[in-house]
Amino acid sequence: MHLAGLNAVPIVVLMGFLIGIVLSFQGASQLKQFGAEVYVVDLIAISILRELGILLTAVIVAGRSASAFTATIGSMKMREEIDAMRVLGLDPIELLVLPRVLALVILLPLLGFIADMAGLVGGALMAWIELGISPGMLRTQLLNNTDVSHLLIGLAKAPVFAVIIGVVGCHQGMQVKGDTESLGNRTSRSVVAAIFLVIVVDAMFSIFFAVWGI
């Protein structure tokens, strides 16, 4: 769990904070034209809680953890450690893949929540500076117009993203041959495949929620 996600907390916090600032600044510049500056709070909250917080967190974790899983398992494959495990009657899937996937399933919702909170703080700070929306006014607007369901919908995607990232990273590691070139290629493939699948699945979630009116 420590290697899979806890080391990513600083970059996740920074990413969420900056995304909140960018959303608030861009939203404020557009909403000012219509005198609807106060609705920047709704824009920030729904965008971050429902979509951007967990999606960008999953992309960061895919870049870190999928590549790390592939490199670790691939190195073991090159040194024939996995073959040795099989000779000893040990299951590499149970010992190498399952713990990594479970670690991500536990940690990704936590990282997503941290990113959401950092994004709200960043957005609130920029809204205060750019629009003069005080923390008290922002809190009132947030509680009145933003339902907790947006947070739950965002975090509900996290375990699915975690399984995708973990399985892709470990699968690519298992495909490594006996040379370093294969290890590099598989590591690159795992990152690209994990990020691509996360984005595709997120789009499918969005369509599903839109169809069902959630």
C-alpha positions in Angstrom: 0.0 0.0 0.0 2.9 2.3 0.8 4.5 1.8 -2.6 1.3 1.7 -4.5 -0.2 4.9 -3.5 0.8 6.7 -0.3 4.0 8.1 -1.9 1.7 9.8 -4.5 -0.1 11.9 -1.8 2.1 15.1 -2.4 1.7 15.1 -6.2 -2.0 14.3 -5.9 -2.6 17.2 -3.5 -0.6 19.6 -5.7 -2.5 18.4 -8.8 -5.9 18.8 -7.2 -5.0 22.3 -5.8 -3.8 23.6 -9.2 -6.8 22.1 -11.1 -9.1 23.9 -8.6 -7.3 27.2 -9.2 -7.4 26.8 -13.0 -11.1 25.9 -13.0 -12.0 28.8 -10.8 -10.0 31.3 -12.8 -11.3 30.2 -16.1 -14.9 29.9 -14.9 -14.7 33.3 -13.3 -13.5 34.9 -16.5 -16.5 33.5 -18.4 -19.2 33.9 -15.8 -18.3 37.5 -15.2 -19.7 38.3 -18.6 -23.2 37.2 -17.5 -23.0 38.5 -13.9 -23.2 34.9 -12.7 -19.9 34.8 -10.8 -21.4 33.1 -7.8 -22.1 30.0 -9.9 -18.3 29.4 -10.1 -18.7 27.5 -6.9 -21.1 25.0 -8.5 -18.7 24.7 -11.5 -15.7 23.9 -9.3 -17.6 21.5 -7.0 -19.3 19.4 -9.6 -16.4 19.3 -12.0 -13.9 18.2 -9.4 -16.1 15.9 -7.2 -17.8 14.1 -10.1 -15.1 13.9 -12.8 -11.7 15.6 -12.6 -10.6 14.7 -9.1 -10.7 11.0 -9.4 -9.9 10.9 -13.2 -6.7 12.9 -12.8 -5.7 10.9 -9.7 -6.2 7.7 -11.6 -4.0 9.0 -14.4 -1.2 9.9 -12.0 -1.5 6.6 -10.2 -1.4 4.8 -13.6 1.8 6.6 -14.5 3.4 5.8 -11.2 2.0 2.4 -10.1 1.4 0.6 -13.4 5.0 1.3 -14.5 6.3 0.3 -11.0 4.4 -3.0 -11.1 5.6 -3.8 -14.5 9.2 -3.0 -13.7 9.2 -5.0 -10.5 7.5 -8.1 -11.8 9.3 -7.9 -15.1 12.7 -7.8 -13.2 11.6 -10.9 -11.3 10.7 -12.6 -14.6 14.1 -11.7 -16.1 15.9 -13.2 -13.0 13.7 -16.3 -13.2 12.4 -15.7 -9.7 8.8 -16.3 -10.9 9.8 -19.7 -12.4 11.5 -20.5 -9.0 8.2 -19.6 -7.2 6.3 -22.0 -9.4 8.8 -24.8 -8.8 8.3 -24.3 -5.1 4.6 -24.6 -5.6 3.8 -21.0 -5.0 1.2 -19.1 -7.0 2.7 -15.9 -8.5 -0.7 -14.4 -9.1 -1.6 -14.8 -5.4 1.7 -13.5 -4.1 2.5 -10.8 -6.6 -0.6 -9.6 -8.4 -3.4 -9.9 -5.9 -1.7 -7.8 -3.1 -0.9 -5.0 -5.6 -4.4 -4.9 -7.0 -6.0 -4.9 -3.5 -3.6 -2.1 -2.3 -4.8 0.1 -5.2 -8.4 -0.8 -4.6 -8.0 0.4 -1.0 -5.9 3.5 -1.7 -7.3 5.0 -4.9 -10.6 6.1 -3.3 -8.6 7.7 -0.5 -6.3 9.5 -2.9 -9.3 10.6 -4.9 -10.9 12.1 -1.8 -7.7 13.9 -1.0 -7.5 15.3 -4.6 -11.2 16.4 -4.3 -10.5 18.3 -1.1 -7.3 19.9 -2.4 -9.2 21.0 -5.6 -12.0 22.6 -3.5 -9.4 24.5 -1.5 -7.6 25.7 -4.6 -10.9 26.7 -6.3 -12.1 28.5 -3.1 -8.8 30.4 -2.8 -9.0 31.6 -6.4 -12.7 32.5 -6.1 -11.9 34.6 -3.0 -9.0 36.4 -4.7 -10.6 36.8 -8.2 -14.3 37.3 -7.3 -14.3 38.2 -3.6 -16.4 35.2 -2.7 -15.7 34.7 1.0 -15.2 31.3 2.5 -18.5 31.7 4.4 -20.4 32.5 1.2 -18.7 29.7 -0.7 -19.6 27.2 2.1 -23.2 28.3 1.9 -23.4 28.0 -1.9 -21.6 24.7 -1.7 -24.0 23.2 0.8 -27.1 24.6 -0.8 -26.4 23.6 -4.5 -24.0 20.7 -4.4 -25.3 17.3 -3.4 -23.0 14.7 -1.7 -24.0 12.3 -4.5 -21.5 14.0 -6.8 -18.7 13.0 -4.4 -20.0 9.4 -4.1 -20.3 9.1 -7.9 -16.7 10.2 -8.3 -15.4 7.9 -5.6 -17.5 4.9 -6.9 -15.3 4.9 -10.0 -12.1 4.5 -8.0 -12.1 0.8 -7.3 -12.8 0.1 -11.0 -9.9 2.3 -12.0 -7.7 0.6 -9.4 -8.4 -2.9 -10.7 -7.7 -1.7 -14.3 -4.4 -0.1 -13.3 -3.2 -3.0 -11.2 -4.2 -5.7 -13.6 -2.6 -3.9 -16.6 0.6 -3.2 -14.8 1.0 -6.8 -13.4 0.0 -8.4 -16.7 2.6 -6.4 -18.7 5.2 -7.4 -16.1 4.3 -11.1 -16.6 4.9 -10.6 -20.4 8.5 -9.4 -20.0 11.0 -11.6 -21.8 14.6 -12.1 -20.8 16.1 -8.8 -21.9 16.1 -5.2 -20.7 14.6 -4.0 -24.0 11.5 -6.1 -23.4 11.2 -4.6 -19.9 11.4 -1.1 -21.2 8.8 -1.7 -23.9 6.4 -3.5 -21.5 6.7 -0.7 -18.9 5.8 1.9 -21.5 2.9 -0.2 -22.8 1.5 -0.6 -19.3 1.4 3.1 -18.7 -0.2 3.9 -22.0 -2.7 1.0 -21.8 -3.7 1.8 -18.2 -4.3 5.5 -18.9 -6.2 4.8 -22.1 -8.5 2.2 -20.4 -9.1 4.5 -17.4 -10.3 7.3 -19.7 -12.4 5.0 -21.8 -14.1 3.5 -18.7 -14.6 7.0 -17.3 -16.4 8.0 -20.5 -18.6 4.8 -20.2 -19.4 5.8 -16.6 -20.4 9.2 -17.7 -22.7 7.8 -20.5 -24.2 5.4 -18.0 -24.9 8.0 -15.4 -26.4 10.4 -18.0 -28.7 7.7 -19.4 -30.0 6.8 -15.9 -30.2 10.5 -14.9 -27.8 10.0 -11.9 
